């Protein structure tokens, strides 16, 4: 995976704005340059906690499939196990899923397995899909429903990026974004 960094500017219009930058960022910061406020800062990562890890060790690069939903995601990183072992079939810990390579919705408590292997349970995910970590700093932009940044998967005419919700895209305000994706 490459490392990407993008700084850009746009004019808020009071409606949601799709920002195509060629990649889905891991981290975004939005600053309202008109008012001088840092409006939003946060991570766009899919964090999954799991219990009941099977004897198949899940590794970075594995594609996991939801046993009932059929939803998929690619594992970017397996964080240190919080308890148990893969060999003992009782591993528990956390995974970071690649936002670019996720389809569907894996539900809390769903069993998953490594694609290409058997459809046996390799882990049970205990966190809903996906999890977004955000911090809203501008107190004038307080409505949670309109104060979010989400991944934008693009279309046939626009590349990947992120969507700025209507509450952040304040009318007639110059916004600066900083978008980062690590490798």
N, C-alpha and C positions, 0 to 999 in steps of 0.2 A: 504494500500500500504506500502510496506517495504521501508526502506532507504538502498540505495546501494552506495558503494564507491569502485572504482577500480583504481589502478595505474598499468601501464604496459609499456613495451618497445617493439619497433620493428625497423626494418631496412627499410628505405625508398627505393623504387625501381623505382621511377619515374612514377608509374601507380597508379590508385586508389586502395585502400586497404580496404577490409571489415574487421572490427574488432569485432568479436563476444565475448561479455562479459556477456551475460545472461540477459541483460536489455537494454532498450533504455535510455540513460542518458538525464537529464535535462540540464546539464552543462558539457562542455568539455574544457580542456586546453591542447594544444599541444606545447611541447618545443623541439627544435632541440638541442640535447645535444652535437652534434659534433661542432656546431657553437656557442652555448650558446644563441640562439635566442628564444624568445617566439614567435611562429609562428601564433597561432590562439587561441582565447578564445571566448567563446560564449555560448548562451543558445539554446537548441533544444526544443522549446516549441511551441505549436500551440496557438496563441492568436487570438481571434475572437472579434471584436467589433460588437455590435448589436443595432438596433433601433426597434421601433414598437413592443416591447415586448408584447405578448398577456397577457391574464389574468391568464394563467398557469405559476406559478413561476418556473423558471428553477433552479435546485439545483445540487450540487456536486453529482456525481454518475449517473445522468440522461444520457441516450443515446439519442443524437439528430440525426434526419434524415433530409436530404435535400429534400424538397418537390418535386423538379424537377429532381435532380441528383440521389437521392437515397443514396448518400454518407452518412456516419455516423461518429460520434465521441462521446466519453464519456467525460462528463464534469468533470474535476478535481477540478475546483474552479470557483465560480462566484465572480468576484471582485465587490466592492462597486458600486452601480448604480451611473451613472453620472447625470442622470435626470429621472424624471417620477417615476411611481410606477407600480408594477405588477397588483395591484387591479384596477388601472385606465387604464390598457391596453396600457400604453405609456412608459414602462420602457426602458432605454437605458444604456449601459455600456459595460463591457468586460467579456469574459469567457476565462479560460485556458482549452484547450482540452488535453486529454491524448494521447500522441504520439503513445503509444502501442496499443491503441484501436481506430484507425482511419482507415476508408476505403474510397476509392474514393476521389473525389474532389468536395468540396462545393464551388460554385462560389460567387463572390462578389455580394451582392444584393439578394441572394437566401433566400427564406423563409425556416425555419426549424421548426420541431415539436418534442415533446418528444415521443420517441418510446413507444408503448403500450397505448398511449392516442389516441385522435382523430387526424386526419391528418390536423387539422386547424393550422393556423400560430401561433406559440408560440413566434417567434422572427424573425427578418430579419437581417441576417448577412451582415455587410458592409465591412468586410475585407476578402481578398482572403485567401484561405486555402493552406498550413499552413504558418505561419510567423516565420522566423528564425532570431534571433538576433545574430550578429556576429561582432567580431572585429579582423581584421588582423593586427598584430603588425609588423611582419617582412616585411620591404619594398622591399626586394628582391623577395618576393612571391606576386606579384601584380595583376595577372590576376584573376578577379573575377570568371570567369567560371571554373577555375581549383583550386580555393582557397576556397573551402567550405567543411564543414562537414555536412553530412546528416544522418538521421536515417537509420539504417539497420534493416529490419524486420526479417532477417534470412531466413533459409530454413529448409528442413527436416533433414539436417545433421549439420547445424550450428545454434547457438543461436542468439538472438537479440543483437544489438550493434549499431555501427555507421560506416560510410564510410568516409575515409580520401581521398579527391580528389587528383588527380595526382600532382597538383602544390604544395601541402603541403608535399606529400610523396617524398621529394627530394631524388634523387639517392644516395645511399651509405651514408646516414645520419642516425644517431641513433636518434630516436624520442621517447619521453616519453609522455604518455597521462595520464591525470587525468580525470576520469569520475564520475559524481555524479548524483544520483537520490534521491530526497527527498520523504518523506512519509507524 
